[in-house]
Amino acid sequence: METSHKINKVGLRNLHMEDYDQLARSFKRIYADHDVFWTREQIKKLITIFPEGQVVIIVDDKIVGCALSIIVDYNMVKGDHTYAQVTGNETFNTHKPNGNILYGIEVFIHPDYRGLRLARRMYEYRKELCEKLNLKAIMFGGRIPNYYKYADTMRPKEYIDKVRSREIYDPVLTFQLSNDFHVRRVIRNYLPNDEESKHCATLLQWDNIYYQPPTDSYVERKPTVRIGCVQWQMRSYHSIDDVFEQVEFFVDAVSDYKSDFILFPEYFNAPLMAKYNDMGEAQSIRALAEYTEEMRDRFVELAISYNINIITGSMPYVKDDGLYNVGFLCRRDGSYDMYEKIHVTPDEQKSWGLSCGNIVKTFDTDCGKIGVLICYDVEFPELSRIMADDGMQILFVPFMTDTQNAYSRVRVCAQARAIENECYVAIAGSVGNLPRVHNMDIQYAQSAVFTPCDFAFPNNGMRAEATPNTEMILVSDVDLSLLNELHTYGSVRNLRDRRNDLYELKMKKGGK
């Protein structure tokens, strides 16, 4: 970068009236050919009604740039409008402190200091201000000063498309696009005297991904969510009371850490099949299914008592004469939902006669939207992608694997789901042996919490992991706000960059 100035210090500060003379000199030089000039009264009005919105950039104690803005309602600027309308003929009586749009009315940099990315700093300030004030977006009308060179051969839309694809350079629009603004529409006669733009302008918008619409709710969703995974030891249990003595121990322990979720493994209640070993395998698991509704009700009571959302792992369940592998999300408000295993393994079908489920959905909780996939299901990327399209932020995977290679399939696929769907994935399995239960002899597990792989996350995408084959709990925090940043500013954006023009994923009729 070449410049005639030796710069020792650059900074931003809010605009004050004593800065006016320096600003006036800069404006006169910049706009000498356009008869544009801000009066002292106008600057004073802006500072009075919205001081945070007026900022100057200072290089070595000299003001070399300025950004001015007001707050307006979205309905005022979402369609066609002119600069005169949005500024109230530059009286700024249109400023509404309770509005939801930060509207930019001026940005300039002294000609001698251009090319130093100083304007970018003022735009970053505006974005931070938009987030701080919980405004929906930044919007403004942008000139397209090079359009006059192409106006005889292309319409504004084609010109904008070529600037976006870097076939044409426009000093204003190219800069705005590189700063994450997108073009909402073309507006006519925004600045009546703008001959270079042929009286056209682009309505530009930057969306605040942290914006929270006004609500009457007294409970705000937490950006940081605490997850507890239970690495469950398979051991002999003689009754459902024995099982729930251990279940409640873990719920109590995880809730003591103020966790929001606790995840149990797939078929955690399998030890109860030992009393049915005299039956065939298919009959014994159907006998186990007789406990499922009572277990669901007990989990609901624990969720309320310990103020924690419980993902119950999975249990066999008889529905419409079919046998399914299901689990329940038991919320701490007392409500619950059921999820089903979509893909049963060959062994589940052969030994137990399990049927495949048909429900693929996400669940709303007080900590965001979640999904649950049971073990083998996580090896099918379509399911989690459908959930991601529906806004899933955390995917829970209860699993049961007998050997290390079976576990590796679940683990590697779960980590892939975190990357490709830009979400967190928590997995929990069982360990130990069940010598008196047919078809459930040995268990291998290492529970874990996975993240996407980008700068805001661990380099290896591993948030936390348990000790292999040891009964324990794993407690980990995940920051949901980082996912919002990843969706918009990630080094790669797996969700946004999909070629929807080339391929698509959709549920067929009959799926839920």
C-alpha positions as CSV (number, residue, x, y, z in Angstrom):
1,M,0.0,0.0,0.0
2,E,1.5,3.3,-1.1
3,T,0.7,6.5,0.7
4,S,2.4,9.9,1.1
5,H,1.6,9.9,4.8
6,K,3.5,8.3,7.6
7,I,0.8,7.2,9.9
8,N,1.6,6.6,13.6
9,K,-1.9,6.3,15.1
10,V,-5.4,5.7,13.9
11,G,-8.6,5.8,16.0
12,L,-12.3,6.4,16.1
13,R,-14.3,8.7,18.3
14,N,-17.8,10.2,18.4
15,L,-18.3,13.5,16.6
16,H,-18.3,16.7,18.5
17,M,-19.2,20.3,17.4
18,E,-15.5,21.4,17.9
19,D,-14.7,19.0,15.0
20,Y,-16.9,20.9,12.6
21,D,-14.3,23.2,11.0
22,Q,-12.1,20.2,10.1
23,L,-15.1,18.4,8.7
24,A,-16.2,21.4,6.7
25,R,-12.8,21.7,5.0
26,S,-12.8,18.0,4.1
27,F,-16.3,18.2,2.7
28,K,-15.5,21.2,0.6
29,R,-12.6,19.4,-1.0
30,I,-14.4,16.2,-1.6
31,Y,-17.6,17.6,-2.9
32,A,-16.3,20.7,-4.7
33,D,-17.9,19.6,-8.0
34,H,-21.2,18.5,-6.5
35,D,-22.3,21.5,-4.4
36,V,-22.7,19.3,-1.3
37,F,-22.0,20.8,2.1
38,W,-23.1,20.0,5.7
39,T,-24.0,23.0,7.7
40,R,-23.1,23.6,11.4
41,E,-26.8,23.4,12.3
42,Q,-27.2,20.0,10.6
43,I,-24.2,18.5,12.3
44,K,-25.4,19.9,15.6
45,K,-28.8,18.4,15.1
46,L,-27.4,15.0,14.4
47,I,-25.1,15.1,17.5
48,T,-28.1,16.2,19.6
49,I,-30.6,13.5,18.5
50,F,-28.2,10.6,18.0
51,P,-24.7,11.1,19.3
52,E,-23.6,7.5,19.1
53,G,-24.5,7.4,15.4
54,Q,-22.0,10.1,14.4
55,V,-18.4,9.1,14.3
56,V,-15.1,10.4,13.0
57,I,-11.8,8.7,12.1
58,I,-8.7,10.4,13.3
59,V,-5.2,9.9,11.9
60,D,-2.4,11.4,13.9
61,D,-4.8,13.8,15.6
62,K,-6.3,14.9,12.3
63,I,-9.9,14.2,11.3
64,V,-9.9,12.6,7.9
65,G,-13.3,10.9,7.7
66,C,-16.8,10.8,9.0
67,A,-19.8,8.5,9.2
68,L,-23.3,9.9,9.9
69,S,-26.4,7.9,10.6
70,I,-30.0,8.0,12.0
71,I,-32.5,5.3,13.2
72,V,-35.7,4.8,11.2
73,D,-38.4,2.2,10.9
74,Y,-38.0,-0.7,8.5
75,N,-41.3,0.0,6.8
76,M,-40.1,3.4,5.8
77,V,-37.1,2.2,3.8
78,K,-37.9,-1.3,2.7
79,G,-39.3,-0.1,-0.7
80,D,-38.6,2.8,-3.0
81,H,-37.6,6.1,-1.3
82,T,-35.3,9.0,-1.9
83,Y,-32.5,10.5,0.2
84,A,-34.6,13.6,0.8
85,Q,-37.5,11.5,2.1
86,V,-35.4,9.4,4.5
87,T,-33.6,12.4,5.9
88,G,-36.7,14.7,6.0
89,N,-35.0,17.0,3.5
90,E,-31.9,16.9,5.7
91,T,-33.7,18.1,8.8
92,F,-33.4,14.5,10.3
93,N,-36.9,14.8,11.8
94,T,-37.3,11.2,10.5
95,H,-35.0,9.9,13.2
96,K,-36.9,7.5,15.5
97,P,-35.0,6.3,18.6
98,N,-37.4,3.4,18.9
99,G,-36.9,2.3,15.2
100,N,-35.2,-0.9,14.1
101,I,-33.0,0.2,11.2
102,L,-29.6,2.0,11.4
103,Y,-29.7,4.1,8.3
104,G,-26.4,5.5,6.9
105,I,-26.7,9.0,5.5
106,E,-23.0,9.8,4.9
107,V,-19.6,8.2,4.8
108,F,-16.5,9.9,3.5
109,I,-12.8,9.7,3.7
110,H,-10.4,12.6,2.8
111,P,-8.9,11.9,-0.7
112,D,-5.4,11.9,0.6
113,Y,-6.2,9.1,3.0
114,R,-8.1,6.7,0.8
115,G,-6.8,3.2,0.2
116,L,-5.9,2.7,3.8
117,R,-9.0,0.7,4.8
118,L,-10.1,3.5,7.1
119,A,-13.7,3.4,5.9
120,R,-13.8,-0.2,6.8
121,R,-13.2,0.7,10.4
122,M,-16.2,3.1,10.4
123,Y,-18.3,0.3,9.0
124,E,-17.2,-2.0,11.7
125,Y,-18.2,0.6,14.3
126,R,-21.6,0.8,12.7
127,K,-22.0,-2.9,12.8
128,E,-21.1,-3.0,16.5
129,L,-23.5,-0.2,17.2
130,C,-26.3,-2.0,15.4
131,E,-25.7,-5.1,17.5
132,K,-25.4,-3.0,20.7
133,L,-28.7,-1.2,20.1
134,N,-30.4,-4.5,19.0
135,L,-31.4,-3.1,15.6
136,K,-32.5,-5.3,12.8
137,A,-30.1,-4.1,10.1
138,I,-28.0,-1.4,8.6
139,M,-29.4,0.1,5.4
140,F,-28.7,2.9,3.0
141,G,-28.8,4.0,-0.6
142,G,-25.5,3.4,-2.4
143,R,-24.3,5.2,-5.5
144,I,-23.1,3.2,-8.5
145,P,-20.7,5.9,-9.9
146,N,-19.2,3.8,-12.8
147,Y,-22.6,2.8,-14.2
148,Y,-22.6,5.7,-16.7
149,K,-19.9,3.9,-18.6
150,Y,-22.2,0.9,-19.2
151,A,-25.7,2.4,-19.1
152,D,-26.0,2.2,-22.9
153,T,-25.4,-1.5,-23.0
154,M,-26.9,-2.9,-19.8
155,R,-29.6,-2.4,-17.2
156,P,-28.7,-1.7,-13.6
157,K,-29.5,-5.3,-12.5
158,E,-27.0,-6.6,-15.0
159,Y,-24.4,-4.1,-14.0
160,I,-24.8,-5.1,-10.3
161,D,-24.5,-8.8,-11.2
162,K,-21.2,-8.1,-13.0
163,V,-19.9,-6.0,-10.1
164,R,-20.8,-8.9,-7.8
165,S,-18.9,-11.4,-10.0
166,R,-15.9,-9.0,-10.2
167,E,-16.3,-8.5,-14.0
168,I,-16.7,-4.8,-13.4
169,Y,-15.2,-2.6,-10.7
170,D,-17.4,0.1,-9.0
171,P,-15.6,2.1,-6.3
172,V,-18.8,2.2,-4.1
173,L,-20.6,-1.0,-4.8
174,T,-17.5,-3.2,-4.8
175,F,-16.6,-1.8,-1.4
176,Q,-20.0,-2.4,0.0
177,L,-20.3,-6.0,-1.2
178,S,-16.8,-6.8,0.3
179,N,-18.2,-5.5,3.6
180,D,-21.0,-8.1,3.7
181,F,-23.7,-5.8,2.5
182,H,-26.2,-7.2,0.0
183,V,-28.3,-5.4,-2.6
184,R,-32.0,-5.5,-1.8
185,R,-33.2,-3.6,-4.8
186,V,-32.5,-0.8,-7.3
187,I,-34.1,2.5,-6.4
188,R,-34.7,5.4,-8.9
189,N,-34.0,9.1,-8.3
190,Y,-32.5,8.5,-4.9
191,L,-30.1,11.4,-5.5
192,P,-31.6,13.5,-8.4
193,N,-28.3,15.1,-9.3
194,D,-26.3,11.9,-9.5
195,E,-25.6,11.8,-13.2
196,E,-22.7,9.2,-12.9
197,S,-25.2,6.7,-11.4
198,K,-27.8,7.7,-14.0
199,H,-30.2,8.6,-11.2
200,C,-30.0,5.0,-9.9
201,A,-28.9,3.7,-6.5
202,T,-28.7,0.4,-4.8
203,L,-30.6,-0.2,-1.5
204,L,-27.9,-2.0,0.5
205,Q,-28.5,-4.0,3.7
206,W,-26.4,-5.7,6.4
207,D,-28.3,-8.0,8.7
208,N,-27.7,-8.1,12.4
209,I,-27.6,-11.9,13.1
210,Y,-27.9,-11.1,16.8
211,Y,-31.1,-9.2,16.5
212,Q,-33.9,-10.2,18.9
213,P,-37.4,-9.1,18.0
214,P,-39.3,-7.4,20.8
215,T,-41.1,-10.0,22.9
216,D,-43.4,-10.2,26.0
217,S,-41.5,-13.2,27.2
218,Y,-39.6,-12.7,30.5
219,V,-37.1,-15.5,29.7
220,E,-34.3,-14.9,27.2
221,R,-32.5,-17.9,25.6
222,K,-29.0,-18.2,26.9
223,P,-26.2,-18.0,24.4
224,T,-24.1,-20.5,26.4
225,V,-25.7,-23.9,26.9
226,R,-24.3,-26.6,29.3
227,I,-24.6,-30.2,28.1
228,G,-24.1,-33.3,30.3
229,C,-23.4,-36.7,28.7
230,V,-23.8,-39.9,30.7
231,Q,-21.4,-42.7,29.9
232,W,-23.5,-45.4,31.3
233,Q,-22.1,-48.6,32.9
234,M,-24.1,-51.7,31.9
235,R,-24.7,-53.8,35.1
236,S,-27.3,-56.1,36.5
237,Y,-30.6,-54.4,37.5
238,H,-33.5,-56.4,38.9
239,S,-36.2,-53.9,38.6
240,I,-37.2,-50.5,37.1
241,D,-36.6,-49.0,40.5
242,D,-33.0,-50.2,40.4
243,V,-32.5,-48.6,37.0
244,F,-34.0,-45.3,38.1
245,E,-32.0,-45.2,41.2
246,Q,-28.9,-44.9,38.9
247,V,-30.7,-42.6,36.5
248,E,-31.6,-40.2,39.2
249,F,-28.1,-40.3,40.5
250,F,-26.8,-39.0,37.2
251,V,-29.6,-36.5,36.7
252,D,-28.9,-35.1,40.2
253,A,-25.1,-34.9,39.6
254,V,-25.4,-33.2,36.2
255,S,-28.0,-30.8,37.4
256,D,-25.7,-29.8,40.3
257,Y,-23.5,-28.3,37.6
258,K,-26.4,-26.2,36.4
259,S,-26.6,-28.1,33.1
260,D,-29.3,-27.4,30.6
261,F,-29.4,-30.9,29.0
262,I,-28.5,-34.4,30.0
263,L,-28.1,-37.1,27.4
264,F,-28.5,-40.9,28.1
265,P,-27.3,-43.7,25.8
266,E,-29.3,-45.9,23.4
267,Y,-30.8,-49.0,25.1
268,F,-29.5,-47.9,28.6
269,N,-32.3,-50.1,30.1
270,A,-31.2,-53.3,28.3
271,P,-30.0,-55.0,31.6
272,L,-33.7,-55.5,32.5
273,M,-33.9,-58.1,29.6
274,A,-31.9,-60.5,31.7
275,K,-35.1,-61.7,33.4
276,Y,-36.5,-62.7,30.0
277,N,-33.5,-64.7,28.8
278,D,-35.7,-67.8,28.8
279,M,-37.6,-66.2,25.9
280,G,-36.4,-65.7,22.4
281,E,-34.6,-62.5,21.6
282,A,-37.5,-60.9,19.8
283,Q,-39.9,-61.8,22.7
284,S,-37.5,-60.5,25.3
285,I,-37.1,-57.0,23.8
286,R,-40.9,-56.8,23.4
287,A,-41.1,-57.6,27.1
288,L,-38.6,-54.8,27.8
289,A,-40.9,-52.4,25.8
290,E,-43.6,-52.8,28.5
291,Y,-41.5,-50.5,30.7
292,T,-41.1,-47.7,28.2
293,E,-44.2,-45.5,29.0
294,E,-43.5,-45.8,32.7
295,M,-39.9,-44.8,32.1
296,R,-41.0,-41.8,30.0
297,D,-43.3,-40.6,32.8
298,R,-40.5,-41.0,35.4
299,F,-38.1,-39.0,33.2
300,V,-40.7,-36.2,32.9
301,E,-40.9,-36.0,36.7
302,L,-37.1,-35.9,37.0
303,A,-36.9,-33.1,34.3
304,I,-39.3,-31.0,36.4
305,S,-37.7,-31.9,39.8
306,Y,-34.2,-31.2,38.7
307,N,-34.9,-28.3,36.3
308,I,-33.1,-29.9,33.4
309,N,-34.0,-31.0,29.8
310,I,-33.5,-34.8,29.5
311,I,-32.8,-36.7,26.3
312,T,-33.7,-40.2,27.4
313,G,-31.4,-42.2,25.1
314,S,-33.6,-44.9,23.5
315,M,-36.0,-47.7,24.5
316,P,-38.0,-50.3,22.6
317,Y,-41.6,-49.2,22.0
318,V,-44.7,-51.0,20.6
319,K,-46.8,-48.8,18.3
320,D,-49.5,-50.1,15.9
321,D,-48.3,-53.6,16.5
322,G,-44.8,-52.6,15.2
323,L,-41.7,-52.5,17.4
324,Y,-39.7,-49.3,17.2
325,N,-36.5,-47.8,18.8
326,V,-37.6,-44.5,20.3
327,G,-36.6,-41.9,22.9
328,F,-38.1,-38.9,24.5
329,L,-37.1,-35.2,24.9
330,C,-38.4,-34.5,28.4
331,R,-38.4,-30.7,28.9
332,R,-38.1,-29.1,32.3
333,D,-41.5,-27.4,31.9
334,G,-43.1,-30.9,31.9
335,S,-43.8,-31.2,28.2
336,Y,-42.2,-34.0,26.1
337,D,-41.8,-35.2,22.5
338,M,-40.9,-38.5,21.0
339,Y,-38.2,-39.2,18.4
340,E,-37.7,-42.5,16.4
341,K,-34.8,-44.4,15.0
342,I,-35.1,-44.0,11.2
343,H,-32.6,-46.6,10.2
344,V,-32.5,-49.8,12.2
345,T,-29.3,-51.9,11.9
346,P,-29.4,-55.3,10.2
347,D,-28.9,-57.0,13.6
348,E,-31.9,-55.0,15.1
349,Q,-34.1,-56.1,12.2
350,K,-32.9,-59.8,12.2
351,S,-32.7,-60.5,15.9
352,W,-35.5,-58.3,17.3
353,G,-37.7,-57.5,14.3
354,L,-37.5,-53.8,14.7
355,S,-39.3,-51.5,12.3
356,C,-37.9,-48.2,10.9
357,G,-39.4,-44.9,12.2
358,N,-40.7,-42.1,10.0
359,I,-40.4,-39.0,12.1
360,V,-37.6,-36.5,11.2
361,K,-38.0,-33.3,13.0
362,T,-36.4,-30.7,15.2
363,F,-37.5,-29.7,18.7
364,D,-37.9,-26.3,20.3
365,T,-36.4,-25.9,23.8
366,D,-35.7,-23.1,26.1
367,C,-32.0,-23.3,24.9
368,G,-32.6,-23.3,21.2
369,K,-33.6,-25.8,18.6
370,I,-32.2,-29.3,18.8
371,G,-32.3,-32.6,16.9
372,V,-31.8,-36.2,18.0
373,L,-30.5,-39.1,15.9
374,I,-30.2,-42.5,17.4
375,C,-26.9,-44.2,16.8
376,Y,-26.9,-45.7,13.2
377,D,-29.0,-42.7,12.0
378,V,-26.0,-40.3,12.4
379,E,-24.3,-42.3,9.6
380,F,-26.9,-40.9,7.1
381,P,-26.1,-37.2,6.5
382,E,-29.4,-36.5,4.9
383,L,-31.3,-36.6,8.2
384,S,-29.1,-34.0,10.0
385,R,-29.1,-31.8,6.9
386,I,-32.9,-31.7,7.0
387,M,-32.7,-30.7,10.6
388,A,-30.1,-28.1,10.0
389,D,-32.3,-26.6,7.3
390,D,-34.9,-26.3,10.0
391,G,-32.6,-24.3,12.3
392,M,-31.0,-27.1,14.5
393,Q,-28.2,-25.8,16.7
394,I,-27.4,-28.9,18.8
395,L,-27.6,-32.5,17.6
396,F,-27.8,-35.2,20.3
397,V,-26.8,-38.8,19.4
398,P,-27.5,-41.6,21.9
399,F,-25.6,-44.7,20.8
400,M,-24.8,-48.3,21.7
401,T,-21.8,-49.9,20.0
402,D,-20.2,-53.3,20.9
403,T,-16.8,-53.0,19.2
404,Q,-14.3,-50.2,18.6
405,N,-14.8,-50.2,14.9
406,A,-18.5,-49.8,15.3
407,Y,-17.9,-46.9,17.7
408,S,-15.6,-45.3,15.2
409,R,-18.3,-45.2,12.6
410,V,-20.6,-43.3,15.0
411,R,-17.8,-41.0,16.2
412,V,-16.4,-40.0,12.8
413,C,-19.8,-39.5,11.3
414,A,-21.0,-37.4,14.2
415,Q,-18.0,-35.2,13.8
416,A,-18.7,-34.8,10.1
417,R,-22.2,-33.8,10.9
418,A,-20.9,-31.0,13.1
419,I,-18.8,-29.6,10.3
420,E,-21.2,-29.9,7.4
421,N,-24.2,-28.6,9.4
422,E,-22.4,-25.9,11.4
423,C,-23.8,-27.2,14.7
424,Y,-22.7,-28.8,17.9
425,V,-23.0,-32.6,18.2
426,A,-23.1,-34.5,21.6
427,I,-22.8,-38.3,21.7
428,A,-23.3,-40.6,24.7
429,G,-22.9,-44.4,24.8
430,S,-22.7,-47.4,27.2
431,V,-19.7,-49.3,28.5
432,G,-19.2,-52.7,30.2
433,N,-20.6,-56.2,29.7
434,L,-23.9,-57.9,30.0
435,P,-23.1,-61.6,30.2
436,R,-26.7,-62.6,31.0
437,V,-28.5,-60.7,28.2
438,H,-28.6,-62.2,24.7
439,N,-27.5,-60.0,21.8
440,M,-26.2,-57.3,24.3
441,D,-22.9,-58.9,25.4
442,I,-20.2,-56.2,25.2
443,Q,-20.2,-52.4,25.0
444,Y,-17.6,-49.9,23.8
445,A,-17.9,-46.1,24.1
446,Q,-16.2,-42.8,24.4
447,S,-18.7,-40.0,24.8
448,A,-17.9,-36.6,23.3
449,V,-19.0,-33.1,22.3
450,F,-18.0,-32.0,18.7
451,T,-17.9,-28.5,17.2
452,P,-17.4,-27.1,13.7
453,C,-13.8,-26.5,12.7
454,D,-13.1,-22.8,12.4
455,F,-11.2,-20.1,14.2
456,A,-13.8,-19.7,17.0
457,F,-13.7,-23.4,17.8
458,P,-11.1,-26.0,18.9
459,N,-8.7,-26.7,16.0
460,N,-9.6,-30.4,16.0
461,G,-13.4,-29.8,16.4
462,M,-13.4,-31.5,19.8
463,R,-15.0,-29.6,22.6
464,A,-14.7,-32.4,25.2
465,E,-14.4,-36.2,25.4
466,A,-14.8,-38.8,28.1
467,T,-12.3,-41.5,29.1
468,P,-13.0,-44.6,26.9
469,N,-14.9,-47.5,28.5
470,T,-15.2,-45.8,31.9
471,E,-18.5,-44.9,33.7
472,M,-18.5,-41.1,34.1
473,I,-20.3,-37.9,33.2
474,L,-19.0,-35.4,30.7
475,V,-20.1,-31.8,31.1
476,S,-19.3,-29.1,28.5
477,D,-20.4,-25.6,27.5
478,V,-21.3,-24.7,24.0
479,D,-21.7,-21.1,22.8
480,L,-24.7,-20.8,20.3
481,S,-23.7,-17.2,19.3
482,L,-20.6,-18.6,17.7
483,L,-22.8,-20.6,15.3
484,N,-24.5,-17.4,14.1
485,E,-21.1,-15.9,13.4
486,L,-19.9,-19.0,11.6
487,H,-23.0,-19.1,9.4
488,T,-22.2,-15.5,8.2
489,Y,-18.5,-15.0,8.6
490,G,-16.9,-18.5,8.6
491,S,-13.8,-19.3,6.6
492,V,-16.1,-21.7,4.7
493,R,-19.9,-21.7,5.0
494,N,-21.1,-25.2,4.3
495,L,-24.8,-24.4,4.7
496,R,-24.8,-21.1,2.7
497,D,-22.5,-22.3,-0.1
498,R,-24.6,-25.4,-1.1
499,R,-25.5,-25.4,-4.8
500,N,-29.2,-25.3,-4.5
501,D,-29.4,-24.4,-8.2
502,L,-27.8,-27.8,-8.9
503,Y,-29.3,-30.2,-6.3
504,E,-31.8,-30.4,-3.5
505,L,-32.8,-32.5,-0.5
506,K,-36.5,-32.9,0.5
507,M,-38.7,-35.2,2.4
508,K,-41.1,-37.5,0.5
509,K,-44.8,-37.8,1.1
510,G,-45.4,-40.0,4.1
511,G,-42.4,-38.7,6.0
512,K,-43.0,-36.5,9.0
